[in-house]
């Protein structure tokens, strides 16, 4: 529970810290001019927007807002994506492209998982549908009178 709660509070600050790490990693690894262009034009905006989108999807769920903890799927996926993003920021010549592809694939999986969890929580439960569904014609209570208004379509 403390780990998942920590991820809940880490989601928003990580939207600023991870893009900043990509710039710091470029400085530390002395990657070159083209890498700086890639960092400034593609990496920083995509990590910033991607993390903000994930934060919005994850924090939109009622269970996450109520308990202030993310699910285990969110913690594992976001944690793996952050580790891969940090590794990409080291600009290792041999591992850069495999790490970048892995980070992109993991991000898409976490995005899809968060979206699925959000839709799963948003749909009404079976119990709620059973007790709030309108009564069918065969099971109506004879003491209840239901009046329906029908409009003339030509008026």
N, C-alpha and C positions, 0 to 999 in steps of 0.2 A: 504494500500500500504506500509506503513512503517513496518508493521508486516511481510509481505511477503518478503520485502527487507532485513529485519533483519535475517530472516531464510536463505536467500541466502548467506549472509556473515557468518552465524553461521555454515553452513554445514561442511566446512573444519576444523575449529578448534574443532568442536565437535568430530571428529574422534580421536583426542588425549585426549580430556578432559573426555569423557565418560568412556573409558577404565581406565583412571587414577582414576576416581571416584569409579569404582568398587574396586580398590585396597584400596583407602582411606576408603570406606565403610566397607571393611573387617576389617581394623584396628580399626575404630570407634566402630563397633558392636561386636568386639572380637568374631568372628564367629568360630574360631578353625582351625586346621591344614588341614583337608580335604577340607574345604571351600577355604583355600588359594590355595591348589592344583587345585581346580576347577577354581578359578579366574585366576591363572597364565596360566593354560594349555588350558582351553576352553573359558572362558568368555572374557578375554582381547583380544585375537586374533580374536574371532568371531565378537565382537563389532567393533573393528578397521577395519577389512576387510569389514564387512557389511556396516558400515557408509561410507567408501571410495567408495564402489560400488554404494550406493545410491547417493552420491555426484556426481559421474561420470554420472549416468543415468539422474539425474535431471539437472545438468549443461550442458549436451549434447544437450538439446533441444534449438532450435533457439530462441524461444520466451523468454526463461529464460535468455539466454546469452544477448539478445538484451535489455530486460527491467530490467535485474538484479533483478527480483522478481520471486519467485516460485509460483506455482498455489496454490489455496486454498486447494486442495486435498493434495498437498505435505506438506503444512504448518500444516494441521490438522494431517495427518498421521505421519510425522516426529516428530511433537510435542508430540503426544501421545506415540510414541515409546520411545522418550527420557525420558518422565515422568516415564514410566514403567521400563526403564533401571535404572533410579535413584532409584526407589522403590525397584527393585531387589537388588541393591547394599547395601541396608540397612540390608539384611540378617535376616529378621524377620522370626522366626521359623514357625509360622502358615501361613503366607502369601507368603512364598518364592516360592513354586511350582506353585500356581495359577498365581502369578505375572510373573514368568518365562515363563509359557505357554502362557499367554496373550501377553507378549512382543514378543515372537517368532511368534505368529499368526499375530500380528499387523505389525511386520517387513515384513513378507511374503506378506501381503496385500499392504503395501506401495511399496515394490519392484515390485509387479505385476502392481500396478497403475502407477508407474513411467515408467515401460517398455511399458505399453499400451499407455501412453501419448506420449512417444518418437516415437513409431511406427505410431501413429496417426498423429503426426506432420511431420513425414518423408515421408509419402505417398503423392503423388501429388494430388492437389485439383481438383475438377470437372471442374472448370473454366480453370485451366491450361491444363487439358487433352483435353478440348473442342477446345482450340485455338492452341494447338501444335500437335494435332493428325494428322496423314497423311490423305490427301484427299482420299476419296473412289473413285472407278472407275466411279460411276455414277455422281459424282460432280466435276470432274476434269475440270480445265479451259482449253479450247481448244487452247489457245495461249501458253500454257506451254507444253514443250516436256520433257518427262521423259525417260531416257535411263537406262535400267537395264542390267547389265553384268551377263551372265550365264556361269558358268564354267563347263567344261566337267569333270565328276567325275573320269574318267579313265586316266587322264593325270597327 
